[in-house]
Amino acid sequence: MSNSLEQLKATGTVVVCDSGDFATIGKYKPQDATTNPSLILAATKKPEYASLLDAAIEQAKGGSSSIDEQVDAALDYLLVQFGKKILEIIPGKVSTEVDAAFSFDTKKSVDKALHIIKLYEQAGIPKDRILIKIASTWEGIKAAEILQRDHGINCNLTLMFSLVQAIAAAEAGAYLISPFVGRILDWFKAATKKDYAKADDPGVTSVKGIFNYYKKFGYKTIVMGASFRNTGEITELAGCDYLTISPNLLEELMNSNADVPKKLDTAGASSLNLEKKTYINEEPSFRFDFNEDQMAVEKLREGISKFAADAVTLKDIIKAKLQ
């Protein structure tokens, strides 16, 4: 009998590895991989990745003049070096994140994305193998709209906690979205002081709602569930377009023979009675409806702050080596 990971793949779900630790990625044979500043920071603390950090710093020394410019350049080089190494292992795409400090600045997000793509192309990597990760703020969604429409650059809208964000992302033409599961569960457990069975997990419910909305109304944007706390959340979403999973949970699935039946189905979504909404040209409506979801507002704020803080920590490590 095939293991749970193989069964998950057999439901039609594309398995993605959520890790910057490329030494472990190949074992699980994912199609794609996702990274973020927190994962890259964790990886750079391991001795086997020191050479990548050193190479990025040397590259930055050769270009920019001021120390801050060198730090920014080195971080960009580092992200691209990690992405390049990951792409040597996987057949598909890697997601590279725009600095979360730009989450409320459409122009800076677009400019940084174009710069990252340029660095990849200089390294011999075509843009069709890269997803630019941007937080699902109003400004981030608008940046994705510009990148997709005007530059043909595929985007992964991340830190997504609500259907409001998902609807705007689909209307923006985003290639892929990353609705979070585990962080939603965290919020509800803290708020209600109760535990949830996997079928009632509010994070699972959120992703199912987004999946059904997209399939009902024919959106092509890929739904990639993310941020899992346990394998139960993953198997409850079997049949979702993509799932990005950390190596420890991929290992659990690989070592399990539990049945993984398909739970999400495009055909079933078409018969649901859902109301179609629009936000992409309705910023006040987007902001109001998003603001009505306390969990989503709090988790988006927290996620941006955490990713931004980890990017600052990475920059501090780089700065210390440059001086």
N, C-alpha and C positions, 0 to 999 in steps of 0.2 A: 504493500500500500504506500502511496506517495505521502510525503510529509506535508504538514500544514502550509508551509511556504509554497510548495509546488501546487497544492490544491488552490491556494489563493490566486496564483498566477493563472490557473486553469479556469477560474471564473471570468476571466477577461480583464482583470485588474492588472495594470502595469505596475510592477514593483520598482520603487525608487529608493536609493540609500541616502539617508539623512546624516551625512558625516563629512568632516574634513580630513578624517584619518584614512587616507587612500590605501594604506597598507592592508586594511581589513575589508575594503569595499568589494574586491573581486570575488571573494568567497561566496557571496550571495547571488551573484550573477544578475544584478539589477540592470534595467535598461538605462536609467538616468541617475543622477546624483544631485543633491541639494546641499549648499553650504550657507553659512551665515557668519557674522563676525564672532559670535560666541563659539561656534564649532572650530573656526580657524584659530581663535585664541587658544582653545584647548589643545589643538594639534601642535601649535608652535612651541608649546611648553615641553613637548616630547623631544628627546635628543635626536631622534632619527629625522626630524624635520628642520633641524638647525641650519642645514646647508641652504634650504630654500629661503629662509629669512636672511641669511648672510648674502645670498645672491641678489635678493631684492634690494638690499641696502647698498650694495656695490653699484647696482644699476642706477639707483637714485642719485648717488654721488656724482655721477657723470653728467647729469642734466641740470637740475634746478640749482638756484643760487642760495636762497635763504634756507635756514634749517627747517622751518615749517613746511616749505615747499618740498624739500627733500623727504620729509616724513610722509607727507601726503602721497608723493610719487612712489615711495617705497611700499606703502600699504597697497596701492593699486597694483604694483608689480607683484606683490606677495599673493593677492587674491587671484591674479591671473596665473601665476605659477602653480598654485594649488589646483586651479581649474584645469590647466594643461595636463598636469599629472593624472588627475582623475579621468580625463578624456582618453588617456592612453589605456585605461582599464575597462571603461564602459563603452557600449556601442552608440549610445544616444547623446543626450544633452546634459550640461551642467548648469546649475543656477548660481549666479554670482550676484551678491547683494550690493546695491547702492548704499552709501553711508546713511544710516538712519537719521543723522543730523539734518538731512535734506528732505525729511518726510513732509514738511509743510512748504516746500519750495519746488514748484513744477519745473522752472527753468534749470535750476541747479541739478535736479534729478535727471533731466534730459541730457544736460551737458556731461554729467558724470557717466551716464550710461553710454553715450557716444564715445567717450574717452576709453572706457573699459573695452568696448567692442574694437576700437582701434588698436589697443594693446594686444588683444587676442589675435587680431588679423596680422599684426607685426610678428606674432609668435607662430604664425602659420595655421591658426584656427579660424575657420569660416564662421560667420555670425550665426548661421543656421544651427550650430551646435551649442549655442549659448542662450540661456534665459536670463534676462536682467530682472533681479528681484527688487521689488519696490513695495513699501508699506501701503496698505489700502486706505490711506487718507484720501480726502477729496483731491488734494494736490497730486498725490501719487497716482491715483486713477487717471487724472488728466495727463500726467506725464506718460503713462502707459499708452493712452490714446494717441498721443503725438508720436511716440516711438513706433508703435504698430503701423499707424496710417502713413506717416511721412518718411519713415526710415526703414520699414520692413524688419524692425528688431523685435523679436519675441520677448514678451514679458511674463513674469510670474508675480502676480499680486499677492503679497503675503500679509501676515498679521490680520487675517480676516476672521471676524467673529460674528458676522450678521448677514442676513439675506439682503439687507439694504446695500452693504458694500458689494456683495456678489452680483446684484442686479446691475449696479453701475459699472462694475468691471466687465461684465458680459457686453453691455452696451458700448463700452470703450473698445471692444474688440481684443481684449487681452487674450493671449495664447493660452494661459493657464492661471488658475487661482489656487491658493493654498489655504482653505478654511481649516482653522485649528480645532482640535478635538480635546486634547488633554487639558489645555489651559482653561477651556470652558468648564470642564468637570471640576477643576481646582476651585474656580470661582463659586460654583454652586455648592460644592461641599463646604466651603468656608461660610457661605451665606446661610445655608439651611441646616448645617451640622448633621447632615444625614449622608448615608452611602447610597450609591445607585447601582442597580443591576445593569449589566452591559446593554441590555435591550432598552433600558430607560435612561441611559447615559445622555445628559443634555448636549454634550459635544457631538455624539453620534447623531442625535436627533437634528442638530443644526446642519450637519453635512448632508444628511438624507434630504432635508428640506431644500437645500441649495441644488443638489443633484436632480431632484424631481422637478424643480422650477426650470432648470436649464433644459432638461429633456422635454418637458411639456411644451416649451415655447421655442424649441429648436436652436438653442444657442450652441455654437461650436466650441466655445471656451472649455478647456479640459478642467475637470474638478479633481484636485489632488488633495485628499485628506492628509493632514499633517499634525504633528505634536501629539504623540500617543503616550498614554501612561501605562497601558497593558495590552496584551494580545487580544483580549476580549473586544476592545474598541476597534481593533483592526478587523477581526473576523466578522463583526457586525456590519462592516462596510464593504464586505466582499462583493465585487461587481462594480464598485466605484471606478471611475476612469483610471485614476492613478492613486497610489498611496505612498507617501514618503515615510520611511521607517528607519529608526535608529538601529545600529548594528546589534545591540543587546537584544532587542525585540525580534530582529530578523533571526538571530541565533535561537531564540525560544521557539519561533515558528518552525525553524528547520529541524529542531529536535523533538517536535510534537507530531503525533499522528492523529490528532483530533480532527473530526470532520469539519470542513469549511464550505458549507453550502452558499450559493449565490444569494445575497440579500437585496442588492440594489439592481433594478432592472429598468431599462429605457422604455420598454413596451408598457410596463405598468404605470409609468409616470404620465403617459399620454391621456389616460382616462381620468386623471385627478381633476378636481374642480378647484383651480387656482386662479387668483386674480393677477393679471399682468400689470406691472407698474413700470414707470420710467423715471430715471434720475439724471441721466448724463447731461442734460441741458437744464436741469432744475436744481442748482446748488442749494437754495434755501430749503427745498423739500428733502434733499439728501441729508443736510445737516440736522434738520429737525427730527426726521424719522430715525436717524442714527443715534441722535442724542437721547431719544426715548428708551434706548436699550442700555441700561446702566452697566450690565456685564460687559458688553462690547466696548463701550466708551472706556471703562477702567482697564480692560485687558489690552486694548490698543495702546493706550497711554503707557502702560507698564512695559509692553513689548518694545515700543520705540525707545523708551528710556534705557532698557536693559541692553539692547543691541548697540545703541549709541555709546553707552558706558563701556562696553566691551571693545568697541572700536577705539575709544580713547585710551584704554589700557594697552591695546596693541600699538597704538601710536607712541605711547610712553616707552614701551619696550624698544621700539625702533629708534626713538630719539636718543635713548641712553646709549645705544650702539653706535649712533652717528657721531656723538660728541666725543 
